[in-house]
């Protein structure tokens, strides 16, 4: 026995690292640990069935779960659409196309990119990966940010939904278009003038080698895994705040003009409703003024909890802590004069 132990030690000393010294005399086969792990899982499930299950049927928790699932299910198709479009831009569109499609002057490229958002049906979740892809392909960040803000608010699907939701206010869709495009262009110009490169992280794109379809699949998988996680984080936060904010508070502030505008703007941030559906929610807020409803429609596609999570995860925290407050404040300020036209 001592000879065997001596041989084992000498083999270790000579560099044989197949079995570490602390495992001598023990069976380290992973198969023996599987039954124990399964037993622990079964025990936890049984204990949870009798201790936690009763708490999972409370109305507040069921409401929370419904809102969370609704946000994710509502946003996921548009997120996938945006990721697919971004991957297609990466794989199939040559970088030289953007230098020809946009004006060379960055200040002129900003409004052109903002107006281009009107032709892309999609919600705010789709605009983040598309804007990221545009930056990675050489588009000036100011123009890409203008597109990011304008696309979810002024595309044809959103404007038609707004017109349908407000049949008695035919100017609501036009006011939404004008206010949203104005905010997008102003933000682009402000970033062009005051923005710094160290504030913005442009994600590296997995170009890959080989056929274009392979590069498309690699880019889509990369963006979907990255953005999907932050969508879930934003959905969790939005569902929690939806359940915890009392509805009675809203009726109290609806009669104060300025406070009602700010309240509706903050409500748009908290509710995190997709831009294709937010007009119907705004129309149901009958206690609020048209200007307050317009603020809800302008702010929502630009700043909400899931967007904040997506933007911070995609472009970095340094970008989000500057971009989000500026966009929110400017969206509220621009909504007031446009709301006077209603």
ChimeraX attribute file (.defattr): number of C-alpha atoms within 10 A of each C-alpha:
attribute: neighborCount
match mode: 1-to-1
recipient: residues
	/A:1	6
	/A:2	7
	/A:3	8
	/A:4	9
	/A:5	12
	/A:6	11
	/A:7	12
	/A:8	15
	/A:9	15
	/A:10	12
	/A:11	14
	/A:12	15
	/A:13	11
	/A:14	8
	/A:15	8
	/A:16	12
	/A:17	10
	/A:18	8
	/A:19	12
	/A:20	10
	/A:21	12
	/A:22	7
	/A:23	9
	/A:24	12
	/A:25	8
	/A:26	7
	/A:27	8
	/A:28	11
	/A:29	8
	/A:30	7
	/A:31	8
	/A:32	10
	/A:33	10
	/A:34	11
	/A:35	10
	/A:36	11
	/A:37	11
	/A:38	10
	/A:39	11
	/A:40	12
	/A:41	12
	/A:42	12
	/A:43	12
	/A:44	10
	/A:45	14
	/A:46	11
	/A:47	12
	/A:48	12
	/A:49	11
	/A:50	10
	/A:51	10
	/A:52	11
	/A:53	12
	/A:54	10
	/A:55	10
	/A:56	11
	/A:57	11
	/A:58	11
	/A:59	10
	/A:60	13
	/A:61	15
	/A:62	13
	/A:63	16
	/A:64	20
	/A:65	17
	/A:66	12
	/A:67	20
	/A:68	22
	/A:69	16
	/A:70	15
	/A:71	23
	/A:72	19
	/A:73	11
	/A:74	16
	/A:75	26
	/A:76	19
	/A:77	15
	/A:78	19
	/A:79	26
	/A:80	19
	/A:81	20
	/A:82	28
	/A:83	29
	/A:84	22
	/A:85	19
	/A:86	24
	/A:87	29
	/A:88	20
	/A:89	19
	/A:90	24
	/A:91	22
	/A:92	12
	/A:93	12
	/A:94	11
	/A:95	15
	/A:96	10
	/A:97	11
	/A:98	16
	/A:99	14
	/A:100	9
	/A:101	11
	/A:102	18
	/A:103	15
	/A:104	12
	/A:105	9
	/A:106	18
	/A:107	17
	/A:108	14
	/A:109	22
	/A:110	28
	/A:111	25
	/A:112	18
	/A:113	26
	/A:114	26
	/A:115	18
	/A:116	16
	/A:117	24
	/A:118	22
	/A:119	12
	/A:120	18
	/A:121	20
	/A:122	27
	/A:123	29
	/A:124	30
	/A:125	29
	/A:126	27
	/A:127	32
	/A:128	26
	/A:129	30
	/A:130	26
	/A:131	24
	/A:132	26
	/A:133	27
	/A:134	23
	/A:135	20
	/A:136	18
	/A:137	19
	/A:138	14
	/A:139	21
	/A:140	22
	/A:141	23
	/A:142	27
	/A:143	29
	/A:144	25
	/A:145	27
	/A:146	30
	/A:147	30
	/A:148	28
	/A:149	29
	/A:150	32
	/A:151	30
	/A:152	30
	/A:153	33
	/A:154	31
	/A:155	22
	/A:156	19
	/A:157	18
	/A:158	26
	/A:159	22
	/A:160	14
	/A:161	17
	/A:162	27
	/A:163	18
	/A:164	15
	/A:165	21
	/A:166	17
	/A:167	11
	/A:168	9
	/A:169	13
	/A:170	14
	/A:171	16
	/A:172	26
	/A:173	24
	/A:174	17
	/A:175	22
	/A:176	25
	/A:177	22
	/A:178	17
	/A:179	27
	/A:180	29
	/A:181	25
	/A:182	20
	/A:183	27
	/A:184	30
	/A:185	27
	/A:186	18
	/A:187	23
	/A:188	29
	/A:189	22
	/A:190	13
	/A:191	17
	/A:192	17
	/A:193	11
	/A:194	7
	/A:195	17
	/A:196	10
	/A:197	9
	/A:198	10
	/A:199	16
	/A:200	18
	/A:201	17
	/A:202	18
	/A:203	16
	/A:204	10
	/A:205	18
	/A:206	18
	/A:207	15
	/A:208	14
	/A:209	9
	/A:210	8
	/A:211	9
	/A:212	15
	/A:213	13
	/A:214	14
	/A:215	21
	/A:216	23
	/A:217	16
	/A:218	18
	/A:219	24
	/A:220	25
	/A:221	15
	/A:222	15
	/A:223	25
	/A:224	18
	/A:225	11
	/A:226	15
	/A:227	22
	/A:228	19
	/A:229	14
	/A:230	21
	/A:231	24
	/A:232	19
	/A:233	16
	/A:234	24
	/A:235	27
	/A:236	21
	/A:237	17
	/A:238	23
	/A:239	24
	/A:240	20
	/A:241	15
	/A:242	19
	/A:243	16
	/A:244	10
	/A:245	12
	/A:246	9
	/A:247	10
	/A:248	8
	/A:249	10
	/A:250	17
	/A:251	13
	/A:252	11
	/A:253	18
	/A:254	20
	/A:255	13
	/A:256	12
	/A:257	14
	/A:258	13
	/A:259	13
	/A:260	23
	/A:261	26
	/A:262	19
	/A:263	21
	/A:264	28
	/A:265	27
	/A:266	19
	/A:267	21
	/A:268	26
	/A:269	23
	/A:270	23
	/A:271	23
	/A:272	25
	/A:273	27
	/A:274	23
	/A:275	27
	/A:276	24
	/A:277	15
	/A:278	21
	/A:279	26
	/A:280	16
	/A:281	16
	/A:282	22
	/A:283	17
	/A:284	12
	/A:285	16
	/A:286	12
	/A:287	16
	/A:288	22
	/A:289	18
	/A:290	21
	/A:291	25
	/A:292	27
	/A:293	27
	/A:294	31
	/A:295	32
	/A:296	28
	/A:297	31
	/A:298	32
	/A:299	27
	/A:300	30
	/A:301	29
	/A:302	27
	/A:303	25
	/A:304	27
	/A:305	25
	/A:306	29
	/A:307	25
	/A:308	22
	/A:309	22
	/A:310	26
	/A:311	25
	/A:312	20
	/A:313	19
	/A:314	23
	/A:315	17
	/A:316	18
	/A:317	17
	/A:318	13
	/A:319	20
	/A:320	21
	/A:321	14
	/A:322	12
	/A:323	21
	/A:324	17
	/A:325	12
	/A:326	13
	/A:327	19
	/A:328	22
	/A:329	14
	/A:330	16
	/A:331	27
	/A:332	24
	/A:333	16
	/A:334	18
	/A:335	28
	/A:336	18
	/A:337	13
	/A:338	19
	/A:339	20
	/A:340	10
	/A:341	12
	/A:342	15
